[in-house]
Amino acid sequence: MPSVREFIKRLREMGELVEIEEEVDWNLEAAAFSTMSCRVGGPILWFKKIKGYPEGYTLLGEPWAGPVHQIWRRLAIAAGAPPEANPFDLGAELLRRLYTGIPPTIVSNGLCKEHIQMGKEANLLKFPWPYLHHGDGGRYTTTGCWCMEDPEERWNNWANYRGMIHTRNGIGYDPTYGQQGDIIMKKWHARGEPMPVAYYVGADVLTFVGAAFRAPWGIWEAELIGGLRQEPLELVKCETNNLYVPADADIVIEGVIRPGELWDEGPFGEYPGFIQGPRMPRPVVRVTAITHRKDPIIPFCVEGMFANSSKALGFAFGVEMWRRLRVYHDLPVVTAWGSPLGSSTWANLWISILKNSPDVVGRAALAFQGSIPGLFRSFIVDATVNPSNTEDGMEEFSLNVHPGRDIRKINAPAAHAIKYEPFLSIAEKKEALKKTVYFDCTSKLPNKRVDFERAFPREVQDWVERNWQGLGFEKPVSITQEKRGEYVMRPVFKSMVD
Ligand SMILES: Cc1cc2nc3c(=O)[nH]c(=O)nc-3n(C[C@H](O)[C@H](O)[C@H](O)COP(=O)(O)O)c2cc1C
Protein backbone atom coordinates (compact mmCIF):
# COMPACT_ATOMS: atom_id res chain seq x y z
CA MET A 1 0.00 0.00 0.00
CA PRO A 2 1.79 3.20 -1.16
CA SER A 3 0.65 5.81 1.37
CA VAL A 4 -1.84 6.89 3.97
CA ARG A 5 -3.84 8.22 1.00
CA GLU A 6 -4.30 4.72 -0.40
CA PHE A 7 -5.54 3.57 3.00
CA ILE A 8 -8.01 6.47 3.09
CA LYS A 9 -9.23 5.50 -0.39
CA ARG A 10 -9.76 1.93 0.69
CA LEU A 11 -11.65 3.00 3.83
CA ARG A 12 -13.82 5.31 1.73
CA GLU A 13 -14.67 2.53 -0.75
CA MET A 14 -15.60 0.23 2.12
CA GLY A 15 -17.81 2.86 3.79
CA GLU A 16 -15.53 3.07 6.85
CA LEU A 17 -14.50 6.74 6.52
CA VAL A 18 -16.33 10.01 7.07
CA GLU A 19 -14.78 13.18 5.61
CA ILE A 20 -15.61 16.28 7.62
CA GLU A 21 -15.58 19.39 5.46
CA GLU A 22 -16.82 21.78 8.19
CA GLU A 23 -14.19 23.69 10.13
CA VAL A 24 -12.99 21.85 13.24
CA ASP A 25 -10.65 23.14 15.94
CA TRP A 26 -7.36 21.32 16.61
CA ASN A 27 -7.98 22.38 20.22
CA LEU A 28 -9.93 19.39 21.65
CA GLU A 29 -12.69 19.33 19.00
CA ALA A 30 -11.03 16.89 16.58
CA ALA A 31 -10.03 14.64 19.50
CA ALA A 32 -13.50 14.72 21.07
CA PHE A 33 -15.16 13.81 17.77
CA SER A 34 -12.79 10.89 17.22
CA THR A 35 -13.21 9.70 20.79
CA MET A 36 -16.96 9.53 20.33
CA SER A 37 -16.56 7.64 17.07
CA CYS A 38 -14.36 5.09 18.86
CA ARG A 39 -16.84 4.79 21.68
CA VAL A 40 -19.72 3.93 19.35
CA GLY A 41 -17.60 1.73 17.04
CA GLY A 42 -17.99 4.33 14.28
CA PRO A 43 -15.97 5.24 11.19
CA ILE A 44 -12.53 6.80 10.87
CA LEU A 45 -12.83 10.60 10.71
CA TRP A 46 -10.80 12.78 8.34
CA PHE A 47 -10.93 16.45 9.34
CA LYS A 48 -10.37 18.44 6.15
CA LYS A 49 -10.57 22.03 7.42
CA ILE A 50 -8.66 22.91 10.56
CA LYS A 51 -9.27 26.24 12.26
CA GLY A 52 -6.40 28.66 11.72
CA TYR A 53 -4.50 26.45 9.25
CA PRO A 54 -4.17 26.53 5.48
CA GLU A 55 -6.28 24.37 3.20
CA GLY A 56 -4.73 20.94 2.69
CA TYR A 57 -3.32 20.66 6.24
CA THR A 58 -5.61 17.96 7.65
CA LEU A 59 -6.04 15.61 10.62
CA LEU A 60 -6.90 11.91 10.48
CA GLY A 61 -8.43 10.70 13.75
CA GLU A 62 -7.69 7.24 15.15
CA PRO A 63 -6.71 5.64 11.82
CA TRP A 64 -6.36 2.07 13.08
CA ALA A 65 -9.15 1.95 15.65
CA GLY A 66 -11.79 -0.69 15.14
CA PRO A 67 -15.02 -1.44 17.01
CA VAL A 68 -14.26 -2.83 20.47
CA HIS A 69 -15.24 -6.39 19.58
CA GLN A 70 -13.32 -6.22 16.30
CA ILE A 71 -10.43 -3.99 17.22
CA TRP A 72 -8.20 -5.48 14.50
CA ARG A 73 -10.65 -4.58 11.67
CA ARG A 74 -8.86 -1.53 10.20
CA LEU A 75 -5.45 -3.17 10.55
CA ALA A 76 -6.82 -6.02 8.46
CA ILE A 77 -8.01 -3.47 5.88
CA ALA A 78 -4.58 -1.79 5.85
CA ALA A 79 -2.92 -5.18 5.34
CA GLY A 80 -5.32 -6.11 2.53
CA ALA A 81 -6.74 -8.98 4.62
CA PRO A 82 -10.47 -9.68 5.02
CA PRO A 83 -11.86 -7.34 7.72
CA GLU A 84 -13.91 -10.20 9.15
CA ALA A 85 -10.76 -12.30 9.65
CA ASN A 86 -10.36 -14.30 12.83
CA PRO A 87 -7.89 -12.19 14.88
CA PHE A 88 -5.56 -15.09 15.58
CA ASP A 89 -5.36 -16.09 11.90
CA LEU A 90 -4.76 -12.45 10.99
CA GLY A 91 -2.09 -12.20 13.69
CA ALA A 92 -0.28 -15.32 12.47
CA GLU A 93 -0.34 -13.93 8.90
CA LEU A 94 1.00 -10.51 9.98
CA LEU A 95 3.82 -12.22 11.85
CA ARG A 96 4.67 -14.38 8.87
CA ARG A 97 4.89 -11.28 6.67
CA LEU A 98 6.81 -9.20 9.22
CA TYR A 99 9.43 -11.81 9.88
CA THR A 100 9.88 -12.73 6.25
CA GLY A 101 11.10 -9.14 5.90
CA ILE A 102 11.98 -7.24 2.73
CA PRO A 103 14.90 -4.77 2.86
CA PRO A 104 14.12 -1.15 1.99
CA THR A 105 15.35 0.54 -1.18
CA ILE A 106 17.00 3.96 -1.18
CA VAL A 107 15.72 6.62 -3.57
CA SER A 108 17.14 10.08 -4.24
CA ASN A 109 14.00 12.15 -3.68
CA GLY A 110 10.44 11.87 -2.44
CA LEU A 111 7.17 13.68 -1.82
CA CYS A 112 8.21 14.25 1.78
CA LYS A 113 10.59 16.90 0.39
CA GLU A 114 8.01 19.00 -1.47
CA HIS A 115 8.71 21.72 1.12
CA ILE A 116 12.03 22.03 2.95
CA GLN A 117 12.69 24.33 5.91
CA MET A 118 16.20 24.39 7.27
CA GLY A 119 17.60 25.58 10.62
CA LYS A 120 15.82 28.55 12.18
CA GLU A 121 13.23 28.56 9.39
CA ALA A 122 11.86 25.21 10.56
CA ASN A 123 8.64 25.81 12.46
CA LEU A 124 6.66 23.03 14.15
CA LEU A 125 3.76 25.38 14.82
CA LYS A 126 3.08 25.50 11.09
CA PHE A 127 1.13 22.21 11.49
CA PRO A 128 -2.21 21.62 13.23
CA TRP A 129 -0.97 19.20 15.93
CA PRO A 130 -4.04 18.41 18.03
CA TYR A 131 -4.62 19.24 21.69
CA LEU A 132 -5.93 15.85 22.76
CA HIS A 133 -7.29 15.90 26.33
CA HIS A 134 -8.34 18.70 28.65
CA GLY A 135 -5.49 18.77 31.17
CA ASP A 136 -2.64 17.77 28.83
CA GLY A 137 0.53 19.80 29.21
CA GLY A 138 0.58 20.72 25.53
CA ARG A 139 -0.26 19.68 21.98
CA TYR A 140 0.93 16.20 21.11
CA THR A 141 1.81 13.98 18.20
CA THR A 142 1.05 10.36 19.13
CA THR A 143 1.18 8.40 15.90
CA GLY A 144 4.50 8.89 14.19
CA CYS A 145 7.80 7.14 14.06
CA TRP A 146 11.16 8.07 15.60
CA CYS A 147 14.24 6.96 13.66
CA MET A 148 17.67 6.65 15.27
CA GLU A 149 20.91 4.70 14.99
CA ASP A 150 22.70 2.70 17.66
CA PRO A 151 26.13 4.44 17.92
CA GLU A 152 27.99 1.24 18.81
CA GLU A 153 26.25 -1.61 17.02
CA ARG A 154 25.30 0.62 14.05
CA TRP A 155 21.77 -0.60 13.44
CA ASN A 156 18.68 1.54 12.99
CA ASN A 157 15.74 1.51 15.35
CA TRP A 158 12.28 2.86 14.55
CA ALA A 159 9.76 3.40 17.32
CA ASN A 160 6.65 5.34 18.25
CA TYR A 161 6.80 7.51 21.37
CA ARG A 162 4.60 10.49 22.20
CA GLY A 163 6.00 13.91 21.31
CA MET A 164 4.88 17.12 23.01
CA ILE A 165 5.19 20.23 20.86
CA HIS A 166 7.18 22.55 23.14
CA THR A 167 8.01 25.47 20.84
CA ARG A 168 8.48 26.18 17.14
CA ASN A 169 11.74 24.20 17.22
CA GLY A 170 11.48 21.93 20.27
CA ILE A 171 9.57 18.63 20.46
CA GLY A 172 9.56 16.12 23.34
CA TYR A 173 10.95 12.60 23.04
CA ASP A 174 9.41 10.21 25.54
CA PRO A 175 10.41 6.55 25.45
CA THR A 176 9.47 4.67 28.59
CA TYR A 177 12.35 3.55 30.76
CA GLY A 178 13.96 0.48 29.14
CA GLN A 179 12.53 0.98 25.63
CA GLN A 180 15.03 0.48 22.81
CA GLY A 181 14.96 4.19 21.98
CA ASP A 182 15.81 4.98 25.61
CA ILE A 183 18.75 2.57 25.69
CA ILE A 184 20.12 3.91 22.38
CA MET A 185 19.80 7.56 23.49
CA LYS A 186 21.69 6.74 26.68
CA LYS A 187 24.49 5.16 24.62
CA TRP A 188 24.94 8.42 22.64
CA HIS A 189 24.85 10.51 25.79
CA ALA A 190 27.34 8.25 27.60
CA ARG A 191 29.78 9.16 24.80
CA GLY A 192 29.02 12.84 25.43
CA GLU A 193 27.39 13.18 21.99
CA PRO A 194 23.94 14.41 20.94
CA MET A 195 21.71 11.76 19.35
CA PRO A 196 20.58 12.60 15.79
CA VAL A 197 16.91 11.71 15.23
CA ALA A 198 14.21 11.96 12.62
CA TYR A 199 10.48 11.75 13.29
CA TYR A 200 7.96 11.21 10.54
CA VAL A 201 4.17 11.10 10.33
CA GLY A 202 2.07 9.75 7.49
CA ALA A 203 3.50 7.38 4.84
CA ASP A 204 2.15 3.85 4.50
CA VAL A 205 0.03 3.17 7.59
CA LEU A 206 1.75 -0.18 7.96
CA THR A 207 4.99 1.65 8.77
CA PHE A 208 3.39 2.68 12.04
CA VAL A 209 2.43 -0.90 12.85
CA GLY A 210 6.10 -1.79 12.41
CA ALA A 211 7.22 1.10 14.62
CA ALA A 212 4.82 0.40 17.48
CA PHE A 213 5.30 -3.35 17.31
CA ARG A 214 7.83 -4.68 19.80
CA ALA A 215 10.51 -5.78 17.36
CA PRO A 216 13.47 -7.65 18.86
CA TRP A 217 16.70 -5.76 19.58
CA GLY A 218 18.99 -5.25 16.58
CA ILE A 219 16.31 -5.44 13.88
CA TRP A 220 15.56 -2.43 11.67
CA GLU A 221 11.80 -2.12 11.51
CA ALA A 222 12.05 -0.81 7.91
CA GLU A 223 12.85 -4.37 6.83
CA LEU A 224 9.96 -5.84 8.83
CA ILE A 225 7.64 -3.21 7.36
CA GLY A 226 8.74 -4.21 3.85
CA GLY A 227 7.65 -7.74 4.69
CA LEU A 228 4.36 -6.55 6.14
CA ARG A 229 3.47 -4.54 3.03
CA GLN A 230 4.97 -7.22 0.75
CA GLU A 231 7.05 -4.70 -1.16
CA PRO A 232 10.14 -2.71 -0.20
CA LEU A 233 9.71 0.56 1.60
CA GLU A 234 11.30 3.43 -0.38
CA LEU A 235 13.52 5.55 1.83
CA VAL A 236 15.16 8.89 1.33
CA LYS A 237 18.05 10.42 3.28
CA CYS A 238 17.43 13.22 5.75
CA GLU A 239 18.76 16.73 5.09
CA THR A 240 20.80 17.20 8.27
CA ASN A 241 21.85 13.70 9.34
CA ASN A 242 22.48 10.23 7.92
CA LEU A 243 19.13 8.73 8.85
CA TYR A 244 16.57 7.50 6.33
CA VAL A 245 12.79 8.05 6.30
CA PRO A 246 9.95 6.91 4.00
CA ALA A 247 10.07 8.97 0.80
CA ASP A 248 6.29 9.48 0.86
CA ALA A 249 6.02 10.56 4.52
CA ASP A 250 3.76 13.54 5.15
CA ILE A 251 6.04 15.42 7.56
CA VAL A 252 9.65 14.70 8.60
CA ILE A 253 11.17 16.45 11.61
CA GLU A 254 14.95 16.24 11.94
CA GLY A 255 16.89 17.16 15.05
CA VAL A 256 19.24 16.27 17.88
CA ILE A 257 18.77 15.31 21.52
CA ARG A 258 21.59 16.83 23.56
CA PRO A 259 23.01 15.04 26.60
CA GLY A 260 21.53 16.31 29.86
CA GLU A 261 19.05 18.67 28.21
CA LEU A 262 15.61 18.08 29.73
CA TRP A 263 12.48 20.21 29.39
CA ASP A 264 9.32 19.93 31.44
CA GLU A 265 6.90 17.59 29.69
CA GLY A 266 3.34 16.39 30.37
CA PRO A 267 1.02 15.71 31.99
CA PHE A 268 -0.68 13.64 29.31
CA GLY A 269 -3.82 11.48 29.11
CA GLU A 270 -2.15 8.10 28.74
CA TYR A 271 -3.04 4.55 27.76
CA PRO A 272 -3.78 3.32 31.32
CA GLY A 273 -6.78 5.68 31.15
CA PHE A 274 -5.90 8.72 33.24
CA ILE A 275 -4.04 12.01 32.97
CA GLN A 276 -0.55 10.90 33.75
CA GLY A 277 1.66 13.34 35.63
CA PRO A 278 3.22 15.21 37.21
CA ARG A 279 4.93 17.39 34.63
CA MET A 280 8.48 16.10 34.59
CA PRO A 281 11.81 16.94 32.94
CA ARG A 282 12.17 14.79 29.80
CA PRO A 283 14.44 14.75 26.74
CA VAL A 284 13.82 17.32 24.03
CA VAL A 285 14.64 17.34 20.33
CA ARG A 286 16.18 20.55 18.97
CA VAL A 287 14.82 20.74 15.44
CA THR A 288 17.39 21.15 12.65
CA ALA A 289 15.07 20.81 9.63
CA ILE A 290 11.47 20.04 8.66
CA THR A 291 10.48 18.64 5.28
CA HIS A 292 6.90 17.92 4.26
CA ARG A 293 4.33 17.32 1.56
CA LYS A 294 2.37 20.31 0.32
CA ASP A 295 -0.85 18.77 1.74
CA PRO A 296 0.22 16.95 4.93
CA ILE A 297 -2.18 14.55 6.65
CA ILE A 298 -1.49 14.23 10.39
CA PRO A 299 -2.84 11.05 11.98
CA PHE A 300 -3.51 11.11 15.71
CA CYS A 301 -4.53 8.77 18.51
CA VAL A 302 -6.37 10.05 21.58
CA GLU A 303 -4.83 7.77 24.17
CA GLY A 304 -7.32 6.79 26.87
CA MET A 305 -10.07 4.47 27.96
CA PHE A 306 -11.77 3.24 24.83
CA ALA A 307 -11.14 1.13 21.75
CA ASN A 308 -8.69 3.45 20.01
CA SER A 309 -5.71 3.05 17.68
CA SER A 310 -3.38 2.29 20.57
CA LYS A 311 -5.55 -0.65 21.63
CA ALA A 312 -5.60 -1.86 18.03
CA LEU A 313 -1.81 -1.94 18.09
CA GLY A 314 -2.03 -3.77 21.39
CA PHE A 315 -3.57 -6.57 19.38
CA ALA A 316 -0.40 -6.79 17.25
CA PHE A 317 1.71 -6.85 20.37
CA GLY A 318 -0.31 -9.75 21.86
CA VAL A 319 0.42 -11.67 18.70
CA GLU A 320 4.17 -11.03 19.07
CA MET A 321 3.99 -12.32 22.65
CA TRP A 322 2.39 -15.51 21.32
CA ARG A 323 5.35 -15.92 18.94
CA ARG A 324 7.92 -15.35 21.66
CA LEU A 325 6.32 -17.76 24.11
CA ARG A 326 6.11 -20.41 21.40
CA VAL A 327 9.49 -19.93 19.76
CA TYR A 328 11.81 -18.77 22.55
CA HIS A 329 10.25 -20.71 25.41
CA ASP A 330 8.80 -23.69 23.55
CA LEU A 331 5.52 -23.36 25.42
CA PRO A 332 2.24 -24.85 24.08
CA VAL A 333 0.52 -21.45 23.88
CA VAL A 334 -2.62 -21.39 21.74
CA THR A 335 -3.22 -17.62 21.86
CA ALA A 336 -2.01 -14.48 23.61
CA TRP A 337 -4.39 -11.57 23.78
CA GLY A 338 -4.22 -7.96 25.04
CA SER A 339 -7.87 -7.07 25.63
CA PRO A 340 -9.01 -3.77 24.08
CA LEU A 341 -11.58 -3.29 26.82
CA GLY A 342 -11.00 -0.47 29.28
CA SER A 343 -7.39 0.52 29.54
CA SER A 344 -5.82 -2.85 30.05
CA THR A 345 -4.29 -3.63 26.65
CA TRP A 346 -0.70 -2.68 27.33
CA ALA A 347 -0.57 -4.02 30.90
CA ASN A 348 -2.46 -7.32 30.82
CA LEU A 349 -1.98 -10.38 28.72
CA TRP A 350 -4.41 -13.27 28.46
CA ILE A 351 -2.63 -16.49 27.54
CA SER A 352 -4.41 -19.70 26.60
CA ILE A 353 -2.20 -22.72 27.03
CA LEU A 354 -2.31 -26.49 26.74
CA LYS A 355 -1.64 -27.83 30.23
CA ASN A 356 0.63 -30.67 29.18
CA SER A 357 2.71 -30.60 32.36
CA PRO A 358 2.06 -29.48 35.94
CA ASP A 359 4.46 -26.54 35.81
CA VAL A 360 3.54 -25.16 32.39
CA VAL A 361 1.40 -22.31 33.78
CA GLY A 362 4.19 -21.07 36.06
CA ARG A 363 6.73 -21.32 33.24
CA ALA A 364 4.52 -19.27 30.91
CA ALA A 365 4.03 -16.61 33.59
CA LEU A 366 7.75 -16.35 34.25
CA ALA A 367 8.56 -16.16 30.54
CA PHE A 368 5.97 -13.44 30.06
CA GLN A 369 7.01 -11.28 33.00
CA GLY A 370 10.60 -11.11 31.75
CA SER A 371 9.60 -10.28 28.21
CA ILE A 372 8.96 -6.55 27.89
CA PRO A 373 8.60 -3.44 30.04
CA GLY A 374 5.12 -2.44 31.14
CA LEU A 375 3.44 -5.84 31.04
CA PHE A 376 2.74 -6.75 34.59
CA ARG A 377 -0.36 -8.95 34.77
CA SER A 378 -1.12 -12.20 33.04
CA PHE A 379 -4.25 -14.30 33.10
CA ILE A 380 -3.60 -17.87 32.07
CA VAL A 381 -6.52 -19.92 30.79
CA ASP A 382 -6.96 -23.39 29.32
CA ALA A 383 -6.28 -24.11 25.65
CA THR A 384 -9.99 -24.44 24.99
CA VAL A 385 -10.78 -20.88 26.05
CA ASN A 386 -10.81 -18.07 23.50
CA PRO A 387 -9.57 -15.04 25.46
CA SER A 388 -10.60 -12.61 22.72
CA ASN A 389 -14.07 -13.25 24.11
CA THR A 390 -13.79 -11.24 27.33
CA GLU A 391 -16.89 -12.80 28.85
CA ASP A 392 -15.34 -16.25 28.53
CA GLY A 393 -12.09 -15.01 30.02
CA MET A 394 -13.89 -13.49 32.99
CA GLU A 395 -15.87 -16.70 33.45
CA GLU A 396 -12.65 -18.70 33.77
CA PHE A 397 -11.26 -16.10 36.15
CA SER A 398 -14.37 -16.27 38.34
CA LEU A 399 -14.70 -20.04 38.36
CA ASN A 400 -11.11 -21.19 38.64
CA VAL A 401 -8.99 -18.76 40.63
CA HIS A 402 -8.37 -20.02 44.16
CA PRO A 403 -7.58 -16.96 46.32
CA GLY A 404 -4.85 -18.80 48.21
CA ARG A 405 -3.11 -20.74 45.43
CA ASP A 406 -3.79 -19.18 42.06
CA ILE A 407 -2.76 -15.53 42.49
CA ARG A 408 1.02 -15.43 42.30
CA LYS A 409 3.29 -12.42 42.70
CA ILE A 410 6.68 -12.37 41.01
CA ASN A 411 9.49 -9.84 41.30
CA ALA A 412 10.10 -8.13 37.98
CA PRO A 413 13.56 -7.30 36.64
CA ALA A 414 14.39 -3.62 37.21
CA ALA A 415 14.18 -2.85 33.50
CA HIS A 416 10.58 -4.03 33.47
CA ALA A 417 9.39 -2.10 36.49
CA ILE A 418 6.11 -0.23 36.11
CA LYS A 419 5.70 3.49 36.70
CA TYR A 420 2.60 4.71 34.83
CA GLU A 421 -0.29 2.86 36.44
CA PRO A 422 -2.97 4.99 38.12
CA PHE A 423 -2.84 3.06 41.40
CA LEU A 424 0.83 3.92 42.03
CA SER A 425 1.69 6.72 44.44
CA ILE A 426 3.97 9.51 43.19
CA ALA A 427 6.85 7.99 45.18
CA GLU A 428 6.25 4.60 43.53
CA LYS A 429 6.10 6.21 40.09
CA LYS A 430 9.48 7.84 40.69
CA GLU A 431 11.01 4.62 42.03
CA ALA A 432 9.15 2.27 39.67
CA LEU A 433 7.51 -0.85 41.10
CA LYS A 434 9.31 -4.11 40.45
CA LYS A 435 6.31 -6.40 40.85
CA THR A 436 4.21 -8.47 38.51
CA VAL A 437 1.34 -10.82 39.17
CA TYR A 438 -0.27 -13.74 37.39
CA PHE A 439 -3.62 -15.42 37.81
CA ASP A 440 -3.86 -19.12 37.12
CA CYS A 441 -7.36 -19.27 35.62
CA THR A 442 -7.03 -22.83 34.33
CA SER A 443 -9.44 -25.43 35.67
CA LYS A 444 -7.98 -27.78 38.27
CA LEU A 445 -10.97 -29.98 39.06
CA PRO A 446 -13.26 -31.86 36.66
CA ASN A 447 -16.38 -29.82 37.54
CA LYS A 448 -18.95 -30.00 34.79
CA ARG A 449 -20.05 -26.60 33.48
CA VAL A 450 -23.68 -25.78 32.85
CA ASP A 451 -23.34 -23.59 29.80
CA PHE A 452 -25.06 -24.43 26.53
CA GLU A 453 -22.25 -26.49 25.00
CA ARG A 454 -21.57 -28.57 28.07
CA ALA A 455 -24.95 -28.97 29.78
CA PHE A 456 -26.65 -30.46 26.72
CA PRO A 457 -25.61 -33.45 24.60
CA ARG A 458 -24.40 -32.70 21.10
CA GLU A 459 -27.60 -34.03 19.44
CA VAL A 460 -29.67 -31.59 21.51
CA GLN A 461 -27.36 -28.70 20.64
CA ASP A 462 -27.63 -29.59 16.95
CA TRP A 463 -31.40 -29.83 17.20
CA VAL A 464 -31.60 -26.33 18.71
CA GLU A 465 -29.31 -24.95 16.03
CA ARG A 466 -31.39 -26.52 13.23
CA ASN A 467 -34.72 -25.31 14.58
CA TRP A 468 -33.66 -21.86 15.67
CA GLN A 469 -34.61 -20.10 12.45
CA GLY A 470 -37.88 -22.01 12.36
CA LEU A 471 -38.77 -20.17 15.55
CA GLY A 472 -38.54 -16.89 13.65
CA PHE A 473 -35.02 -15.80 14.64
CA GLU A 474 -32.85 -14.32 11.92
CA LYS A 475 -29.66 -16.31 12.38
CA PRO A 476 -28.99 -19.70 13.84
CA VAL A 477 -27.22 -19.51 17.20
CA SER A 478 -23.50 -19.82 16.88
CA ILE A 479 -22.11 -22.53 19.04
CA THR A 480 -18.68 -21.91 20.49
CA GLN A 481 -16.12 -24.41 19.34
CA GLU A 482 -13.85 -23.63 22.27
CA LYS A 483 -16.55 -24.52 24.76
CA ARG A 484 -16.96 -27.81 22.99
CA GLY A 485 -13.35 -28.45 23.91
CA GLU A 486 -11.86 -27.69 20.48
CA TYR A 487 -8.94 -25.37 19.77
CA VAL A 488 -6.49 -24.69 16.94
CA MET A 489 -2.74 -24.82 17.60
CA ARG A 490 -1.62 -22.49 14.77
CA PRO A 491 1.83 -23.11 13.34
CA VAL A 492 4.20 -20.32 14.28
CA PHE A 493 6.41 -18.84 11.57
CA LYS A 494 10.13 -19.28 12.25
CA SER A 495 11.47 -15.81 11.72
CA MET A 496 14.78 -14.47 10.49
CA VAL A 497 15.70 -13.72 14.11
CA ASP A 498 14.94 -17.13 15.62
C1 LIG B 1 -0.45 5.24 19.97
C2 LIG B 1 0.76 4.71 20.68
C3 LIG B 1 1.50 5.56 21.50
C4 LIG B 1 2.64 5.10 22.17
N1 LIG B 1 3.36 5.97 22.95
C5 LIG B 1 4.47 5.54 23.58
C6 LIG B 1 5.25 6.45 24.39
O1 LIG B 1 4.95 7.63 24.54
N2 LIG B 1 6.36 5.96 24.99
C7 LIG B 1 6.74 4.65 24.85
O2 LIG B 1 7.76 4.26 25.42
N3 LIG B 1 6.03 3.76 24.11
C8 LIG B 1 4.91 4.19 23.46
N4 LIG B 1 4.19 3.31 22.69
C9 LIG B 1 4.63 1.90 22.58
C10 LIG B 1 5.82 1.77 21.64
O3 LIG B 1 5.52 2.31 20.38
C11 LIG B 1 6.24 0.30 21.45
O4 LIG B 1 6.55 -0.25 22.70
C12 LIG B 1 7.43 0.15 20.50
O5 LIG B 1 7.73 -1.20 20.34
C13 LIG B 1 8.65 0.84 21.02
O6 LIG B 1 9.73 0.62 20.14
P1 LIG B 1 11.16 0.15 20.66
O7 LIG B 1 10.97 -1.30 21.06
O8 LIG B 1 12.04 0.30 19.47
O9 LIG B 1 11.55 1.01 21.80
C14 LIG B 1 3.05 3.75 22.01
C15 LIG B 1 2.31 2.90 21.18
C16 LIG B 1 1.19 3.37 20.52
C17 LIG B 1 0.44 2.43 19.63
The ligand as a MOL file (V3000), in Angstrom:
LIG
                    3D

  0  0  0     0  0            999 V3000
M  V30 BEGIN CTAB
M  V30 COUNTS 31 33 0 0 0
M  V30 BEGIN ATOM
M  V30 1 C -0.4460 5.2360 19.9680 0
M  V30 2 C 0.7650 4.7090 20.6800 0
M  V30 3 C 1.4970 5.5630 21.5020 0
M  V30 4 C 2.6400 5.0990 22.1660 0
M  V30 5 N 3.3570 5.9720 22.9540 0
M  V30 6 C 4.4740 5.5440 23.5850 0
M  V30 7 C 5.2500 6.4480 24.3870 0
M  V30 8 O 4.9470 7.6340 24.5390 0
M  V30 9 N 6.3640 5.9550 24.9900 0
M  V30 10 C 6.7440 4.6480 24.8550 0
M  V30 11 O 7.7620 4.2600 25.4180 0
M  V30 12 N 6.0290 3.7640 24.1050 0
M  V30 13 C 4.9130 4.1870 23.4590 0
M  V30 14 N 4.1880 3.3130 22.6850 0
M  V30 15 C 4.6350 1.9030 22.5820 0
M  V30 16 C 5.8230 1.7670 21.6380 0
M  V30 17 O 5.5250 2.3060 20.3760 0
M  V30 18 C 6.2430 0.2990 21.4490 0
M  V30 19 O 6.5540 -0.2520 22.7010 0
M  V30 20 C 7.4340 0.1510 20.5040 0
M  V30 21 O 7.7300 -1.2020 20.3430 0
M  V30 22 C 8.6530 0.8400 21.0240 0
M  V30 23 O 9.7340 0.6210 20.1410 0
M  V30 24 P 11.1650 0.1450 20.6640 0
M  V30 25 O 10.9750 -1.3050 21.0550 0
M  V30 26 O 12.0360 0.3020 19.4710 0
M  V30 27 O 11.5460 1.0110 21.8020 0
M  V30 28 C 3.0510 3.7520 22.0120 0
M  V30 29 C 2.3150 2.9050 21.1830 0
M  V30 30 C 1.1870 3.3660 20.5200 0
M  V30 31 C 0.4350 2.4270 19.6300 0
M  V30 END ATOM
M  V30 BEGIN BOND
M  V30 1 1 1 2
M  V30 2 1 2 3
M  V30 3 2 2 30
M  V30 4 2 3 4
M  V30 5 1 4 5
M  V30 6 1 4 28
M  V30 7 2 5 6
M  V30 8 1 6 7
M  V30 9 1 6 13
M  V30 10 2 7 8
M  V30 11 1 7 9
M  V30 12 1 9 10
M  V30 13 2 10 11
M  V30 14 1 10 12
M  V30 15 2 12 13
M  V30 16 1 13 14
M  V30 17 1 14 15
M  V30 18 1 14 28
M  V30 19 1 15 16
M  V30 20 1 16 17
M  V30 21 1 16 18
M  V30 22 1 18 19
M  V30 23 1 18 20
M  V30 24 1 20 21
M  V30 25 1 20 22
M  V30 26 1 22 23
M  V30 27 1 23 24
M  V30 28 2 24 25
M  V30 29 1 24 26
M  V30 30 1 24 27
M  V30 31 2 28 29
M  V30 32 1 29 30
M  V30 33 1 30 31
M  V30 END BOND
M  V30 END CTAB
M  END
